[in-house]
Amino acid sequence: MLTGRDRRRFERVAARARRSSGRASLAATLTRLALWSIVVGIALAGLVVGARGFYAYRSPEAPRNAESAFGGRPAAAPEPPQEAEPARPADGRQARTTDVRQAHLRQLQPVLRTDAERLSQVARRMRAEGRVTDLRKERADNAAELRLLFTSHRALSGDLQNHYQEYSQAKERLRKSVAEQEEEFHQTASLVMTKLSLSPVAEPRRSEITWAVLEKCLDKGPGMTLTTRPDGYQYTVRGRSQRYSGGATVAEDEGAAFAAFTSFAPEADVVAHCDSLKRRAAGIGATAEKLSADALVLAEQTTLPGDCKYTRPD
């Protein structure tokens, strides 16, 4: 049986054993907590590094390779293939405008070519006779013919002003000059008619004699000739001849007309008109020929200058 002394000794030993066991258990617990903290810290560090790498990869301003990531010069990366941009509305409108202008150019080209031909006619007639219209026609008919010569197309001739302004203005000046020539020619013819002194036999040929006088006055021809032969004669007025054979004698009216023509001496006013007509005719012929050539050049152009209602795509 244990004595009191032994029991107290046993209790002291047991107490020391319990204290030693408690300190070992606490140390083990702290050790385990430290290890878990290290593991958790490593894991968190890995997540942070991974997240930074991910965002660095996604960012357009971040280096694209390892060299740039460490401060080096970025390597030249191949550019992505360029894709064709879809047609924008503005491009479509521009294409439509171009198509409309080219279509209108094709409309105007035949008008210009017709202009060239008619202006060439003006030059030829003016050089041949000093005027454009026919003397034998009424003045109203001649005015209509003159308008036609300078209007190749009812609608589009006026539109040439919008695209070929210099040419159109020159053609309009020429038209006015031709109209002035026609008017002065008519005035001069009327003046000559009043100055002719004809016999009753020659009176029916007053107009014929007048045109012959003007032809000679303008240096466009001899005006009138009468040639006799043993077998007949030939009567010529303004380039048109009539031959008579079989011993025919000169007809009285033709002989009287020729006598009136050869005896006519133009006065100063008639001479002044003739000089004016000759100068204007020479200018008209040269201008008409030049404008005819200009019209052909314009008709060969591939682009249309200027704008008008026909060039609007709407």
CYANA upper distance limits for C-alpha pairs under 8 A (distance plus 0.5 A):
  2 LEU  CA      6 ASP  CA      6.30
  2 LEU  CA      7 ARG  CA      6.67
  3 THR  CA      7 ARG  CA      6.69
  4 GLY  CA      8 ARG  CA      6.72
  5 ARG  CA      9 ARG  CA      6.81
  6 ASP  CA     10 PHE  CA      6.67
  7 ARG  CA     11 GLU  CA      6.69
  8 ARG  CA     12 ARG  CA      6.74
  9 ARG  CA     13 VAL  CA      6.82
 10 PHE  CA     14 ALA  CA      6.64
 11 GLU  CA     15 ALA  CA      6.53
 12 ARG  CA     16 ARG  CA      6.74
 13 VAL  CA     17 ALA  CA      6.73
 14 ALA  CA     18 ARG  CA      6.75
 15 ALA  CA     19 ARG  CA      6.77
 16 ARG  CA     20 SER  CA      6.69
 17 ALA  CA     21 SER  CA      6.69
 18 ARG  CA     22 GLY  CA      6.72
 19 ARG  CA     23 ARG  CA      6.84
 20 SER  CA     24 ALA  CA      6.88
 21 SER  CA     25 SER  CA      6.78
 22 GLY  CA     26 LEU  CA      6.73
 23 ARG  CA     27 ALA  CA      6.73
 24 ALA  CA     28 ALA  CA      6.73
 25 SER  CA     29 THR  CA      6.74
 26 LEU  CA     30 LEU  CA      6.74
 27 ALA  CA     31 THR  CA      6.60
 28 ALA  CA     32 ARG  CA      6.75
 29 THR  CA     33 LEU  CA      6.80
 30 LEU  CA     34 ALA  CA      6.67
 31 THR  CA     35 LEU  CA      6.84
 32 ARG  CA     36 TRP  CA      6.83
 33 LEU  CA     37 SER  CA      6.70
 34 ALA  CA     38 ILE  CA      6.84
 35 LEU  CA     39 VAL  CA      6.83
 36 TRP  CA     40 VAL  CA      6.54
 37 SER  CA     41 GLY  CA      6.50
 38 ILE  CA     42 ILE  CA      6.68
 39 VAL  CA     43 ALA  CA      6.74
 40 VAL  CA     44 LEU  CA      6.67
 41 GLY  CA     45 ALA  CA      6.59
 42 ILE  CA     46 GLY  CA      6.71
 43 ALA  CA     47 LEU  CA      6.83
 44 LEU  CA     48 VAL  CA      6.72
 45 ALA  CA     49 VAL  CA      6.70
 46 GLY  CA     50 GLY  CA      6.57
 47 LEU  CA     51 ALA  CA      6.55
 48 VAL  CA     52 ARG  CA      6.69
 49 VAL  CA     53 GLY  CA      6.67
 50 GLY  CA     54 PHE  CA      6.66
 51 ALA  CA     55 TYR  CA      6.81
 52 ARG  CA     56 ALA  CA      6.47
 53 GLY  CA     57 TYR  CA      6.61
 54 PHE  CA     58 ARG  CA      6.86
 55 TYR  CA     59 SER  CA      6.49
 56 ALA  CA     62 ALA  CA      6.08
 56 ALA  CA     63 PRO  CA      8.27
 57 TYR  CA     62 ALA  CA      7.25
 57 TYR  CA     63 PRO  CA      8.46
 57 TYR  CA     64 ARG  CA      7.81
 58 ARG  CA     62 ALA  CA      8.35
 62 ALA  CA     69 ALA  CA      8.31
 63 PRO  CA     68 SER  CA      5.52
 63 PRO  CA     69 ALA  CA      5.79
 63 PRO  CA     74 PRO  CA      7.40
 64 ARG  CA     68 SER  CA      7.22
 64 ARG  CA     69 ALA  CA      7.93
 64 ARG  CA     74 PRO  CA      7.67
 65 ASN  CA     69 ALA  CA      6.76
 65 ASN  CA     74 PRO  CA      7.66
 65 ASN  CA     75 ALA  CA      8.02
 66 ALA  CA     70 PHE  CA      6.89
 67 GLU  CA     71 GLY  CA      7.12
 67 GLU  CA     72 GLY  CA      5.48
 67 GLU  CA     73 ARG  CA      7.32
 67 GLU  CA     74 PRO  CA      7.22
 67 GLU  CA     75 ALA  CA      8.38
 68 SER  CA     72 GLY  CA      5.01
 68 SER  CA     73 ARG  CA      6.09
 68 SER  CA     74 PRO  CA      5.51
 68 SER  CA     75 ALA  CA      8.25
 87 ALA  CA     91 ASP  CA      6.80
 87 ALA  CA     92 GLY  CA      7.53
 88 ARG  CA     92 GLY  CA      7.07
 89 PRO  CA     93 ARG  CA      6.82
 90 ALA  CA     94 GLN  CA      6.72
 91 ASP  CA     95 ALA  CA      6.72
 92 GLY  CA     96 ARG  CA      6.68
 93 ARG  CA     97 THR  CA      6.59
 93 ARG  CA    313 PRO  CA      8.36
 94 GLN  CA     98 THR  CA      6.70
 95 ALA  CA     99 ASP  CA      6.75
 96 ARG  CA    100 VAL  CA      6.73
 96 ARG  CA    313 PRO  CA      6.75
 97 THR  CA    101 ARG  CA      6.71
 97 THR  CA    311 THR  CA      7.62
 97 THR  CA    312 ARG  CA      7.32
 97 THR  CA    313 PRO  CA      5.82
 98 THR  CA    102 GLN  CA      6.69
 99 ASP  CA    103 ALA  CA      6.66
100 VAL  CA    104 HIS  CA      6.77
100 VAL  CA    310 TYR  CA      8.15
100 VAL  CA    311 THR  CA      6.18
100 VAL  CA    312 ARG  CA      7.65
100 VAL  CA    313 PRO  CA      6.63
101 ARG  CA    105 LEU  CA      6.63
101 ARG  CA    304 LEU  CA      7.14
101 ARG  CA    310 TYR  CA      8.29
101 ARG  CA    311 THR  CA      5.64
102 GLN  CA    106 ARG  CA      6.82
102 GLN  CA    303 THR  CA      7.71
102 GLN  CA    304 LEU  CA      7.67
103 ALA  CA    107 GLN  CA      7.05
104 HIS  CA    108 LEU  CA      6.87
104 HIS  CA    310 TYR  CA      7.09
104 HIS  CA    311 THR  CA      7.21
105 LEU  CA    109 GLN  CA      6.70
105 LEU  CA    302 THR  CA      8.37
105 LEU  CA    303 THR  CA      7.83
105 LEU  CA    304 LEU  CA      6.38
106 ARG  CA    110 PRO  CA      7.96
107 GLN  CA    111 VAL  CA      7.84
108 LEU  CA    112 LEU  CA      6.82
108 LEU  CA    156 LEU  CA      7.48
108 LEU  CA    160 LEU  CA      8.13
108 LEU  CA    299 ALA  CA      8.11
109 GLN  CA    113 ARG  CA      6.84
109 GLN  CA    298 LEU  CA      8.25
109 GLN  CA    299 ALA  CA      5.17
109 GLN  CA    300 GLU  CA      7.94
110 PRO  CA    114 THR  CA      6.66
110 PRO  CA    299 ALA  CA      7.86
111 VAL  CA    115 ASP  CA      6.65
111 VAL  CA    152 SER  CA      6.38
111 VAL  CA    153 HIS  CA      6.87
111 VAL  CA    156 LEU  CA      7.85
111 VAL  CA    157 SER  CA      7.42
112 LEU  CA    116 ALA  CA      6.72
112 LEU  CA    152 SER  CA      8.49
112 LEU  CA    295 ALA  CA      5.81
112 LEU  CA    296 LEU  CA      7.13
112 LEU  CA    298 LEU  CA      7.69
112 LEU  CA    299 ALA  CA      6.15
113 ARG  CA    117 GLU  CA      6.99
113 ARG  CA    295 ALA  CA      6.96
113 ARG  CA    296 LEU  CA      6.33
113 ARG  CA    299 ALA  CA      6.88
114 THR  CA    118 ARG  CA      6.75
114 THR  CA    152 SER  CA      6.49
115 ASP  CA    119 LEU  CA      6.43
115 ASP  CA    149 LEU  CA      8.49
115 ASP  CA    150 PHE  CA      7.70
115 ASP  CA    151 THR  CA      8.29
115 ASP  CA    152 SER  CA      6.47
115 ASP  CA    292 SER  CA      7.35
115 ASP  CA    295 ALA  CA      7.12
116 ALA  CA    120 SER  CA      6.66
116 ALA  CA    291 LEU  CA      7.67
116 ALA  CA    292 SER  CA      4.54
116 ALA  CA    293 ALA  CA      7.11
116 ALA  CA    294 ASP  CA      8.30
116 ALA  CA    295 ALA  CA      5.87
116 ALA  CA    296 LEU  CA      6.61
117 GLU  CA    121 GLN  CA      6.93
117 GLU  CA    292 SER  CA      7.31
118 ARG  CA    122 VAL  CA      6.86
118 ARG  CA    149 LEU  CA      6.27
118 ARG  CA    150 PHE  CA      7.90
118 ARG  CA    292 SER  CA      8.34
119 LEU  CA    123 ALA  CA      6.88
119 LEU  CA    149 LEU  CA      7.92
119 LEU  CA    150 PHE  CA      8.27
119 LEU  CA    288 ALA  CA      5.80
119 LEU  CA    289 GLU  CA      7.15
119 LEU  CA    291 LEU  CA      7.48
119 LEU  CA    292 SER  CA      5.81
120 SER  CA    124 ARG  CA      6.80
120 SER  CA    288 ALA  CA      6.89
120 SER  CA    289 GLU  CA      6.20
120 SER  CA    292 SER  CA      6.32
121 GLN  CA    125 ARG  CA      6.59
122 VAL  CA    126 MET  CA      6.51
122 VAL  CA    132 VAL  CA      6.55
122 VAL  CA    149 LEU  CA      8.38
122 VAL  CA    285 GLY  CA      7.57
122 VAL  CA    288 ALA  CA      6.93
123 ALA  CA    127 ARG  CA      6.73
123 ALA  CA    284 ILE  CA      7.34
123 ALA  CA    285 GLY  CA      4.70
123 ALA  CA    286 ALA  CA      7.48
123 ALA  CA    287 THR  CA      8.41
123 ALA  CA    288 ALA  CA      5.81
123 ALA  CA    289 GLU  CA      6.28
124 ARG  CA    128 ALA  CA      6.65
124 ARG  CA    285 GLY  CA      7.64
125 ARG  CA    129 GLU  CA      6.42
125 ARG  CA    130 GLY  CA      7.53
125 ARG  CA    131 ARG  CA      6.89
125 ARG  CA    132 VAL  CA      5.79
126 MET  CA    130 GLY  CA      4.95
126 MET  CA    131 ARG  CA      5.31
126 MET  CA    132 VAL  CA      6.12
126 MET  CA    281 ALA  CA      6.34
126 MET  CA    282 ALA  CA      8.21
126 MET  CA    284 ILE  CA      7.65
126 MET  CA    285 GLY  CA      6.38
127 ARG  CA    131 ARG  CA      8.46
127 ARG  CA    281 ALA  CA      7.39
127 ARG  CA    282 ALA  CA      7.58
127 ARG  CA    285 GLY  CA      6.69
128 ALA  CA    220 LYS  CA      6.95
129 GLU  CA    215 GLU  CA      7.62
129 GLU  CA    220 LYS  CA      6.49
130 GLY  CA    218 LEU  CA      7.55
130 GLY  CA    220 LYS  CA      7.89
130 GLY  CA    277 LEU  CA      7.58
130 GLY  CA    278 LYS  CA      7.40
130 GLY  CA    281 ALA  CA      6.00
131 ARG  CA    178 VAL  CA      8.15
131 ARG  CA    181 GLN  CA      7.19
131 ARG  CA    182 GLU  CA      6.73
131 ARG  CA    185 PHE  CA      8.01
131 ARG  CA    281 ALA  CA      7.68
132 VAL  CA    146 LEU  CA      8.23
132 VAL  CA    178 VAL  CA      8.04
132 VAL  CA    182 GLU  CA      7.98
133 THR  CA    142 ASN  CA      6.05
133 THR  CA    145 GLU  CA      7.59
133 THR  CA    146 LEU  CA      7.58
133 THR  CA    182 GLU  CA      8.24
134 ASP  CA    142 ASN  CA      7.35
137 LYS  CA    141 ASP  CA      6.87
137 LYS  CA    142 ASN  CA      7.02
138 GLU  CA    142 ASN  CA      6.81
139 ARG  CA    143 ALA  CA      6.62
140 ALA  CA    144 ALA  CA      6.84
141 ASP  CA    145 GLU  CA      6.73
142 ASN  CA    146 LEU  CA      6.62
143 ALA  CA    147 ARG  CA      6.84
144 ALA  CA    148 LEU  CA      6.79
145 GLU  CA    149 LEU  CA      6.78
146 LEU  CA    150 PHE  CA      7.20
146 LEU  CA    179 ALA  CA      8.36
147 ARG  CA    151 THR  CA      6.60
148 LEU  CA    152 SER  CA      7.27
150 PHE  CA    171 LYS  CA      8.38
150 PHE  CA    175 ARG  CA      7.42
151 THR  CA    157 SER  CA      6.34
152 SER  CA    157 SER  CA      6.59
153 HIS  CA    157 SER  CA      5.62
154 ARG  CA    158 GLY  CA      8.30
155 ALA  CA    159 ASP  CA      7.73
156 LEU  CA    160 LEU  CA      7.17
159 ASP  CA    163 HIS  CA      7.76
159 ASP  CA    308 CYS  CA      8.04
160 LEU  CA    164 TYR  CA      6.06
160 LEU  CA    165 GLN  CA      7.55
160 LEU  CA    168 SER  CA      6.85
161 GLN  CA    165 GLN  CA      5.15
161 GLN  CA    166 GLU  CA      8.46
161 GLN  CA    167 TYR  CA      8.39
161 GLN  CA    168 SER  CA      5.81
161 GLN  CA    169 GLN  CA      7.90
162 ASN  CA    306 GLY  CA      6.31
162 ASN  CA    307 ASP  CA      6.72
162 ASN  CA    308 CYS  CA      6.74
163 HIS  CA    304 LEU  CA      7.41
163 HIS  CA    305 PRO  CA      5.74
163 HIS  CA    306 GLY  CA      5.01
163 HIS  CA    307 ASP  CA      7.11
163 HIS  CA    308 CYS  CA      8.48
164 TYR  CA    168 SER  CA      6.57
164 TYR  CA    305 PRO  CA      7.85
164 TYR  CA    306 GLY  CA      8.17
165 GLN  CA    169 GLN  CA      6.52
166 GLU  CA    170 ALA  CA      6.70
167 TYR  CA    171 LYS  CA      6.66
167 TYR  CA    291 LEU  CA      7.86
167 TYR  CA    294 ASP  CA      8.11
167 TYR  CA    295 ALA  CA      8.30
168 SER  CA    172 GLU  CA      6.66
169 GLN  CA    173 ARG  CA      6.74
170 ALA  CA    174 LEU  CA      6.72
170 ALA  CA    291 LEU  CA      8.31
171 LYS  CA    175 ARG  CA      6.67
171 LYS  CA    291 LEU  CA      7.65
172 GLU  CA    176 LYS  CA      6.82
173 ARG  CA    177 SER  CA      6.70
174 LEU  CA    178 VAL  CA      6.64
174 LEU  CA    284 ILE  CA      7.24
174 LEU  CA    287 THR  CA      7.73
174 LEU  CA    288 ALA  CA      7.73
175 ARG  CA    179 ALA  CA      6.67
176 LYS  CA    180 GLU  CA      6.66
177 SER  CA    181 GLN  CA      6.69
177 SER  CA    280 ARG  CA      8.16
177 SER  CA    284 ILE  CA      7.64
178 VAL  CA    182 GLU  CA      6.69
178 VAL  CA    284 ILE  CA      7.50
179 ALA  CA    183 GLU  CA      6.70
180 GLU  CA    184 GLU  CA      6.59
181 GLN  CA    185 PHE  CA      6.42
181 GLN  CA    277 LEU  CA      7.02
181 GLN  CA    280 ARG  CA      7.46
181 GLN  CA    281 ALA  CA      7.88
182 GLU  CA    186 HIS  CA      6.71
183 GLU  CA    187 GLN  CA      6.76
184 GLU  CA    188 THR  CA      6.51
184 GLU  CA    273 HIS  CA      7.97
184 GLU  CA    277 LEU  CA      7.81
185 PHE  CA    189 ALA  CA      6.59
185 PHE  CA    277 LEU  CA      7.61
186 HIS  CA    190 SER  CA      6.71
187 GLN  CA    191 LEU  CA      6.69
188 THR  CA    192 VAL  CA      6.69
188 THR  CA    270 VAL  CA      7.14
188 THR  CA    273 HIS  CA      6.88
188 THR  CA    274 CYS  CA      8.19
189 ALA  CA    193 MET  CA      6.66
189 ALA  CA    210 THR  CA      6.90
189 ALA  CA    211 TRP  CA      7.80
189 ALA  CA    214 LEU  CA      7.71
190 SER  CA    194 THR  CA      6.89
191 LEU  CA    195 LYS  CA      6.97
191 LEU  CA    270 VAL  CA      7.77
192 VAL  CA    196 LEU  CA      6.78
192 VAL  CA    210 THR  CA      6.71
192 VAL  CA    213 VAL  CA      8.45
192 VAL  CA    266 PRO  CA      8.42
192 VAL  CA    270 VAL  CA      7.65
193 MET  CA    206 ARG  CA      7.35
193 MET  CA    207 SER  CA      7.69
193 MET  CA    210 THR  CA      6.44
196 LEU  CA    206 ARG  CA      8.25
196 LEU  CA    260 ALA  CA      8.10
196 LEU  CA    264 PHE  CA      7.58
197 SER  CA    260 ALA  CA      7.77
198 LEU  CA    202 ALA  CA      6.28
198 LEU  CA    203 GLU  CA      6.22
198 LEU  CA    206 ARG  CA      8.10
198 LEU  CA    256 ALA  CA      8.48
198 LEU  CA    257 ALA  CA      8.34
198 LEU  CA    260 ALA  CA      6.87
199 SER  CA    203 GLU  CA      6.60
199 SER  CA    256 ALA  CA      7.68
200 PRO  CA    204 PRO  CA      8.44
201 VAL  CA    252 GLU  CA      7.68
201 VAL  CA    253 ASP  CA      5.78
201 VAL  CA    256 ALA  CA      7.19
202 ALA  CA    206 ARG  CA      7.40
202 ALA  CA    253 ASP  CA      5.69
202 ALA  CA    254 GLU  CA      7.81
202 ALA  CA    256 ALA  CA      5.80
202 ALA  CA    257 ALA  CA      5.63
202 ALA  CA    260 ALA  CA      8.43
205 ARG  CA    209 ILE  CA      6.65
205 ARG  CA    253 ASP  CA      8.39
205 ARG  CA    257 ALA  CA      7.05
206 ARG  CA    210 THR  CA      6.66
206 ARG  CA    257 ALA  CA      8.42
207 SER  CA    211 TRP  CA      6.81
208 GLU  CA    212 ALA  CA      6.83
208 GLU  CA    237 VAL  CA      8.08
209 ILE  CA    213 VAL  CA      6.69
209 ILE  CA    224 MET  CA      8.43
209 ILE  CA    257 ALA  CA      7.07
209 ILE  CA    258 PHE  CA      8.38
209 ILE  CA    260 ALA  CA      8.13
209 ILE  CA    261 PHE  CA      6.54
210 THR  CA    214 LEU  CA      6.82
211 TRP  CA    215 GLU  CA      6.62
211 TRP  CA    223 GLY  CA      7.90
211 TRP  CA    238 ARG  CA      8.02
212 ALA  CA    216 LYS  CA      6.89
212 ALA  CA    222 PRO  CA      8.13
212 ALA  CA    223 GLY  CA      4.43
212 ALA  CA    224 MET  CA      6.23
212 ALA  CA    237 VAL  CA      7.00
212 ALA  CA    238 ARG  CA      6.48
212 ALA  CA    261 PHE  CA      8.01
213 VAL  CA    217 CYS  CA      6.51
213 VAL  CA    223 GLY  CA      6.44
213 VAL  CA    261 PHE  CA      7.24
214 LEU  CA    218 LEU  CA      6.45
214 LEU  CA    223 GLY  CA      7.92
214 LEU  CA    274 CYS  CA      8.13
215 GLU  CA    219 ASP  CA      6.72
215 GLU  CA    220 LYS  CA      5.65
215 GLU  CA    221 GLY  CA      6.15
215 GLU  CA    222 PRO  CA      7.43
215 GLU  CA    223 GLY  CA      5.68
215 GLU  CA    238 ARG  CA      7.63
216 LYS  CA    220 LYS  CA      6.52
216 LYS  CA    221 GLY  CA      5.95
216 LYS  CA    222 PRO  CA      5.79
216 LYS  CA    223 GLY  CA      5.52
217 CYS  CA    271 VAL  CA      7.97
217 CYS  CA    274 CYS  CA      6.55
218 LEU  CA    274 CYS  CA      6.30
218 LEU  CA    275 ASP  CA      7.91
218 LEU  CA    277 LEU  CA      7.79
218 LEU  CA    278 LYS  CA      6.43
221 GLY  CA    238 ARG  CA      7.62
221 GLY  CA    239 GLY  CA      8.35
222 PRO  CA    238 ARG  CA      7.94
223 GLY  CA    237 VAL  CA      6.48
223 GLY  CA    238 ARG  CA      5.67
223 GLY  CA    239 GLY  CA      8.23
224 MET  CA    235 TYR  CA      8.28
224 MET  CA    236 THR  CA      6.09
224 MET  CA    237 VAL  CA      5.01
224 MET  CA    238 ARG  CA      6.77
224 MET  CA    258 PHE  CA      7.40
224 MET  CA    261 PHE  CA      7.86
225 THR  CA    235 TYR  CA      6.55
225 THR  CA    236 THR  CA      5.62
225 THR  CA    237 VAL  CA      7.13
225 THR  CA    258 PHE  CA      7.72
226 LEU  CA    233 TYR  CA      7.73
226 LEU  CA    234 GLN  CA      6.32
226 LEU  CA    235 TYR  CA      5.21
226 LEU  CA    236 THR  CA      6.86
226 LEU  CA    258 PHE  CA      7.50
227 THR  CA    233 TYR  CA      5.93
227 THR  CA    234 GLN  CA      5.56
227 THR  CA    235 TYR  CA      7.02
228 THR  CA    232 GLY  CA      6.58
228 THR  CA    233 TYR  CA      4.55
228 THR  CA    234 GLN  CA      6.86
228 THR  CA    250 VAL  CA      8.33
229 ARG  CA    233 TYR  CA      5.77
230 PRO  CA    247 GLY  CA      6.97
231 ASP  CA    245 SER  CA      5.81
231 ASP  CA    246 GLY  CA      5.83
231 ASP  CA    247 GLY  CA      4.55
231 ASP  CA    248 ALA  CA      7.20
232 GLY  CA    243 ARG  CA      8.12
232 GLY  CA    244 TYR  CA      5.71
232 GLY  CA    245 SER  CA      4.76
232 GLY  CA    246 GLY  CA      6.56
232 GLY  CA    247 GLY  CA      5.15
232 GLY  CA    248 ALA  CA      5.12
232 GLY  CA    249 THR  CA      6.64
232 GLY  CA    250 VAL  CA      8.27
233 TYR  CA    243 ARG  CA      6.50
233 TYR  CA    244 TYR  CA      5.79
233 TYR  CA    245 SER  CA      7.17
233 TYR  CA    248 ALA  CA      7.55
233 TYR  CA    249 THR  CA      7.60
233 TYR  CA    250 VAL  CA      7.17
234 GLN  CA    241 SER  CA      7.14
234 GLN  CA    242 GLN  CA      6.10
234 GLN  CA    243 ARG  CA      4.85
234 GLN  CA    244 TYR  CA      6.61
235 TYR  CA    241 SER  CA      6.08
235 TYR  CA    242 GLN  CA      5.72
235 TYR  CA    243 ARG  CA      6.99
235 TYR  CA    254 GLU  CA      8.02
236 THR  CA    240 ARG  CA      5.87
236 THR  CA    241 SER  CA      4.59
236 THR  CA    242 GLN  CA      6.77
237 VAL  CA    241 SER  CA      7.01
244 TYR  CA    248 ALA  CA      6.60
250 VAL  CA    254 GLU  CA      7.45
250 VAL  CA    255 GLY  CA      6.70
251 ALA  CA    255 GLY  CA      6.53
252 GLU  CA    256 ALA  CA      6.58
253 ASP  CA    257 ALA  CA      6.56
254 GLU  CA    258 PHE  CA      6.63
255 GLY  CA    259 ALA  CA      6.65
256 ALA  CA    260 ALA  CA      6.71
257 ALA  CA    261 PHE  CA      6.72
258 PHE  CA    262 THR  CA      6.72
259 ALA  CA    263 SER  CA      6.63
260 ALA  CA    264 PHE  CA      6.66
266 PRO  CA    270 VAL  CA      6.26
266 PRO  CA    271 VAL  CA      6.81
267 GLU  CA    271 VAL  CA      6.74
268 ALA  CA    272 ALA  CA      6.53
269 ASP  CA    273 HIS  CA      6.82
270 VAL  CA    274 CYS  CA      6.70
271 VAL  CA    275 ASP  CA      6.67
272 ALA  CA    276 SER  CA      6.74
273 HIS  CA    277 LEU  CA      6.59
274 CYS  CA    278 LYS  CA      6.65
275 ASP  CA    279 ARG  CA      6.80
276 SER  CA    280 ARG  CA      6.71
277 LEU  CA    281 ALA  CA      6.42
278 LYS  CA    282 ALA  CA      6.74
279 ARG  CA    283 GLY  CA      6.96
280 ARG  CA    284 ILE  CA      6.56
281 ALA  CA    285 GLY  CA      6.58
282 ALA  CA    286 ALA  CA      6.88
283 GLY  CA    287 THR  CA      6.58
284 ILE  CA    288 ALA  CA      6.35
285 GLY  CA    289 GLU  CA      6.70
286 ALA  CA    290 LYS  CA      6.79
287 THR  CA    291 LEU  CA      6.61
288 ALA  CA    292 SER  CA      6.55
289 GLU  CA    293 ALA  CA      7.00
290 LYS  CA    294 ASP  CA      6.72
291 LEU  CA    295 ALA  CA      6.52
292 SER  CA    296 LEU  CA      7.08
293 ALA  CA    297 VAL  CA      6.95
294 ASP  CA    298 LEU  CA      6.74
295 ALA  CA    299 ALA  CA      6.63
296 LEU  CA    300 GLU  CA      7.06
297 VAL  CA    301 GLN  CA      7.37
307 ASP  CA    311 THR  CA      6.48
307 ASP  CA    312 ARG  CA      8.41
308 CYS  CA    312 ARG  CA      7.63
